[in-house]
């Protein structure tokens, strides 16, 4: 396959999955492989949780006032509905 596989995006970087596994993503119309995607496992989940906890503790979110948090969440919801 000539396509570059998709890694996991963790802590602002593209990283290999802990187990080194990937799975193929297939176009259902053509049955051709589109790309490969990293298959995360429990080690990857733990890594992501550690990064998320650190970001929550040291980032701006816990210090934002409730109205500012609400505005961000509403914006995210709006963007998600546009792409679904």
Phi, psi and omega in degrees: 000136181270350184279144177281127181290151177276125176272185175270142178260107184228128176056039177079010181226151172276123185231155176290147174291147184305321181275354179071013183265147175226156174231152181280143172250126187247137174287117184294336181284324184249347184061021176263147179291128179274311181193182172244147183235140180300138176256101180287154175231191185299329178294322178292321178299315178300318179298316180294320179296320177297316179295316180296319179296316179299316180296321179293318183289324186254348183274184185281340188306310183294344180263355178286144175290154182307316179299325179291319176299316180300316181299319179294314180296321178295320178296317178298316180298318179298314180296320180295321180291331178292331184257010181249000000 
